[in-house]
Amino acid sequence: MDMLSGLLGGFADISLAQLVLVAAVALLAGIIGGVSGYGSGALMPLVLVPMVGAAPVVPIIAIAALFNNSGRVSAYLKNLDRRRAVIATVMALPGCVLGAWGYSRLSGAGAAIVIGTMLMASVPLRRFARRRNWRIDDRGLAFGSAGYGVLVGGTAGSGVIMLSLLMAVGLEGAAVIATDAMVSIGVGIVKVSVFGLSGVLTPQIIALALLTGLVSMPGAHLSRFIVQRMPIHVHTAILDAVVLVGGATMIASAFR
């Protein structure tokens, strides 16, 4: 009962309209993520930062992503590449601990700069990898995953790096989405644990994370129907524009 009261107290400073907006964007992000492999880490900061500030955003998304990625894995389980998932997860975990710990020491302005920069950098990075048609072996996946772990531990929206690595190793379509989701669950558990031990998690963070995660979780299953009616490049083009504008806005706000 005390835990429930604490969670409900986390919504005390947030209006009903804001909660509805968070839920709507979370569902949209879950659907887009189920189609393109990312979405929550890119879209949710645009709603959450003006509401609660930059610093709580990564912990909120880290918890919510456990639900969101579980939905993706269950939706595309038959396409999961278990061997690549194990390689990437094991190599990413040490860096994830370091990145999450470093993030917990950032100021609000520092967090805004990190998040905004990572969001903006994710767009040309993905396009560059696609144009070059990169292909790497499992060793390259392992080394790349180690660097990805540091970034994903301390930033939101960096999931595009793992997507690029998995595509570079030869995975396509639903296999990329499912494998990325499984890796994200592994590093997500570590991130949440580090944030908890660092004292970063507050009732407001946990409450918003549960709302975001539970609402976004069905999105992966809804995406299976939408993907047959709307091309992936339409989602990607819209998301790229939102990410670039949102990232620039957050960086600018850090210098005000």
N, C-alpha and C positions, 0 to 999 in steps of 0.2 A: 504493500500500500504506500509506504514511504517512497519507494522507487517510482511508482506511478505518479505520485504527487510531484516529485522532483522533475520528471519528464514534462508533465503538463506545465510546471512552472517555467520551463525553458521557452514556452511560447508566450510568456507574459508580456514581453515587450514587442510582440509581433502582431499586427492586425490580422483579422480574418481575410481581408482582401489580399494581403501579402502571402498568407498561407495558401490560398487558392492559386495565386500566381506561381508559387514554388511548386505546387503539386502539378499544375498544368505543364510547366516547363520540364519537370522531372519525367512526366509521361512522354512528352515529345522527345526528350533526350534519350530515353530508353528505346523508343522506336527507331530513332535515327541510329543509335548505337547498334541496334540489332541488324541494321542494314549495312552500315558502313564500318562497324567495328569500333567506333568511338562516338562520343556525343556528350555524355554527362560531364566529363572533365572539361569540355570546351564550352558548353552552354550554361551549366549551372553557376559558374562564377559571375556571369553577367547579371544574374538575378540576385545571388547571395551577397556579393560584395557591397552593393549599395545598401543592403538591408542590415548586415551584421559586421561589415568591415572585411578587409582582406585576410587578416590573420586566421580566422576560424575556417576559411573555405576549404583548405586542403584536408584538415581532419574530417570535416563534414562529408566531403566527397569520398574520402577513404573508407568511411563506414558504409555510406550509401552504395559504393561500388561493389561491396561484398554481395549485396542483394541483386544489384543490376547484373553483375557478371554471372551469378548463379543462374539467373534467368536465361542468359545467352548460352551457357553450357548446356542447360537442359533442353533448350530449343534446337541446338545444333550438335547434340552429343555424338551422333553417328559420324560427324565430320572431324572430330577431335583428333589431332596428331599427338598422342600421349608422349612419345619419345621426345619430340621437340619441346613440348610443354615442360617436361622434367628438366631438360637441359637449360632452358631459359630461366625457369624458376630458381633452380639451385644456384646459378651464376648471378642472378639479380639480387638475391636476398642480402648478402653482406653490404652491398652498396645502398640498398634500400634502408637498412638500419642507419647508416651514416647520413644519408640524405634526410631522413625523417628527423633525426636528432638535430641536424643543422637547421632545419626549418623551424623547429621548436624554439630556436634561439634568435629568430629574425624579428625585427620590429614590424609594425603594421605597414609602414612605407616600404620596407625591404621586401615583405611578402607580396605587395602589389607589384613591385618591379619584377620580381621573379616570375610570378604568375603571368603577368602581361607579356613579358619577353618570351616565355615559353609558348604561350598561345600563338603569338605572331610568328615565331620561328617554325612552328609545326606545319604551317601551310607551305612555304617553299621547300621545306625538307621532304614532305611527302611527294610534292610534284617533281622535285629533282630525282628522287629515287625511282619514280615511275618512268621518267624520260630516259634515264640511264639504263633501265631494265636490269638493275643490280641482281646478281646471283652470288650467294655465299654458301660455304659448306657449314657443317655443324660446329666446327671450330670457330668460324667467324660469328655464328649465332651466339656461341658462348661468350666470346670477348665483347660483342656488342651488347649482350644482355647485362654484363657487368657494369658497363657505363650507363645503360638504361636504368639500372637499379638505383644509382645515385640520384638521377634526375627524377624518377618517379617517386622516390622517397620524399622529396621536398617540393614538388610542383604539382599543379593540376594541369591537365591537358597534354601531358607528355606521353600518353599512351600511343600516340601516332608513331613514336619511335619503334615500339615493339611491333606494330603493324608492318612498318617498313622492313624490319628485320625478317619477319616471317614471310613476307612476300619475296624478299631477296633470297631466301633459302628455298623458294619454289612452291610454297603453299598458295592456294588461290581460294577465292570465294568464301564459302561457309567454313572451310578448314581454318582460314585465317581468323575469322571471328571467334570460333570455338576455342582454338588454341590460345589466342590472345586473352580470352576471358578466363581460361584456367590459370594462366600465368598471373593475371591480375588478381585472382583470388589469393594466390600464394603470397604475393608481395603485399597485398592489402591487409592480410592478417598481421604481417610483421609491422606495417605502418601503424595500424590501429594500436597494436601492443606498445610500440615505442611512444606514441602520443599519450597513451594512458599512463605509462610509467613516468613520462615527463610532466604530468599534471596539466596537459593541454586541454583535455576533454572536460567540458563543462556541461551542465544540464541542457543549455541551449543548443550546443553543438550536437549532443546525442539526440535530442528531440528532432532537430531539423534533419539530421542524417537518417533517422528512422523514417521520417515522413518521405524524404526524397527517395530512399532506397525501396521502400515498400510500394510506392506509386510507380517507380520506374521499372520494377521487376517484370511486370506483365508485358512491357514494351517489346521485349525480344520476341515473344510469341506473336504479338500483333504484327511485328515487322515481316513475318513470313508471308502474310497475306498481302501486305503493301508492296513488298519487293517485286511481286508479279505485275503490279499495275503502275509503279513509278520507278523510272530508271535511277540507279544509284548515283549517277553523275549529277542529277538534279539536287539530291540531298547534299552531296559534297560541295557543289557550287554555293548553295545557300549557306552552309556551315562555314565555308572558307571566308565568306564576306563577314559573317557575324563574328568569327574569331579574330579577324584582323582589326575590325573596328573596336571590338570589346577589349582586346589586348592593348591597343593604343590608348584607349580611354583610361584603363587602369594605370598604365605607366604615367600618363599625364597627371592623374589625380595624386600620385605619390609625390610629385614635385610642387604641389600647391601649398 
